[in-house]
Amino acid sequence: RSAWMGQGLVATIRNAADRPLNVIAEFRDPTANTAREFSLALDPKGSADIGRAEGWIISSGQSLTVAASGFRSITAFAP
């Protein structure tokens, strides 16, 4: 989604499980050749937002890979 204040987009990572989940969210910007990882502890059915306020401005073409132990990782791309 678009950021409510400031620039860029905001990624929302949701835990669909009924138990707490620790995930690693890795953002990559191929244009600037930069990357950053965020370690998230998500409550059951909880979520976390990552964007400018958390230290990463999400823009078109960047990728986000979310990984958690025991689950298949998933990669998405900013529109």
C-alpha positions as CSV (number, residue, x, y, z in Angstrom):
1,R,0.0,0.0,0.0
2,S,1.0,3.6,-0.3
3,A,2.5,5.2,2.8
4,W,0.0,7.4,4.7
5,M,2.7,9.9,5.5
6,G,6.0,10.4,3.6
7,Q,7.2,8.7,0.5
8,G,7.2,5.1,-0.8
9,L,5.1,2.1,-0.1
10,V,4.5,0.0,3.0
11,A,4.7,-3.8,3.1
12,T,2.4,-5.6,5.6
13,I,3.5,-9.0,6.7
14,R,0.7,-11.1,8.3
15,N,0.9,-14.3,10.4
16,A,-2.0,-16.5,9.4
17,A,-1.1,-19.1,12.0
18,D,-2.6,-19.6,15.4
19,R,0.8,-19.5,17.0
20,P,3.6,-16.9,17.2
21,L,5.9,-16.8,14.3
22,N,9.4,-15.4,13.8
23,V,10.2,-14.4,10.3
24,I,13.0,-12.7,8.3
25,A,11.9,-10.1,5.8
26,E,14.6,-9.3,3.3
27,F,14.2,-6.2,1.0
28,R,16.4,-5.8,-2.1
29,D,16.8,-2.8,-4.4
30,P,18.5,-4.0,-7.6
31,T,18.8,-0.4,-8.9
32,A,20.9,0.8,-5.9
33,N,22.3,-2.7,-5.3
34,T,21.3,-2.6,-1.6
35,A,19.5,-4.9,0.7
36,R,18.3,-5.0,4.3
37,E,16.9,-7.7,6.6
38,F,14.3,-7.2,9.3
39,S,13.7,-9.8,12.0
40,L,10.0,-9.9,13.0
41,A,8.3,-11.6,15.9
42,L,4.6,-11.9,14.8
43,D,1.8,-12.6,17.3
44,P,-0.8,-15.3,16.3
45,K,-2.9,-13.7,13.5
46,G,-0.8,-10.6,13.9
47,S,1.0,-8.4,11.4
48,A,3.8,-5.9,11.0
49,D,4.3,-3.0,8.6
50,I,7.7,-2.1,7.1
51,G,8.3,1.1,5.2
52,R,10.0,4.5,5.6
53,A,9.3,4.7,9.3
54,E,11.1,1.4,9.9
55,G,14.1,2.5,7.8
56,W,13.4,1.2,4.3
57,I,11.7,3.2,1.5
58,I,9.9,0.7,-0.7
59,S,9.7,1.7,-4.4
60,S,8.8,0.0,-7.7
61,G,11.0,-2.9,-8.7
62,Q,12.2,-3.8,-5.3
63,S,11.7,-7.3,-4.0
64,L,10.7,-8.7,-0.6
65,T,11.4,-12.2,0.5
66,V,9.8,-13.5,3.7
67,A,11.2,-16.7,5.3
68,A,10.3,-18.6,8.5
69,S,11.6,-21.9,9.8
70,G,9.3,-24.8,8.7
71,F,7.7,-22.8,5.9
72,R,8.4,-22.2,2.3
73,S,9.8,-18.7,1.6
74,I,7.9,-16.3,-0.6
75,T,9.1,-13.4,-2.8
76,A,7.0,-10.5,-3.9
77,F,7.9,-7.4,-6.0
78,A,6.8,-3.8,-5.5
79,P,4.5,-2.7,-8.4
